[in-house]
């Protein structure tokens, strides 16, 4: 069973930075596509960033140039470095693991709050 444990959320002022971490277990990490999604109150969950097993990345437009996704295969961990945070980045952030056979697993979510 794949398990994902997120950490690193919190309260930060606009313009600040946070780094989210998501540690995976129960899977061959290097074979998976990993992603970060977020859900703000009253809104649908949206993709923020994803990284393929080969290392290619994709970002939603509003975070390009500010957020960076990366992985450490030795630690089975995916990171989301978030810079120049804006109040509109406030949301619960979820880690997603899509395994080689197409199954999706989710973390429990971590709250990110950006104050003005």
Secondary structure, DSSP 8 states (H G I E B T S, - for coil): --EEEEE--EEEETT--EEEEEEEESS-GGGSEEEEEEE-TTS--EEEEEE-TT--EEE-GGGTTTEEEEEEGGGTEEEEEE-S--GGG-EEEEEEEE-TTS-EEE---EEEEEE-
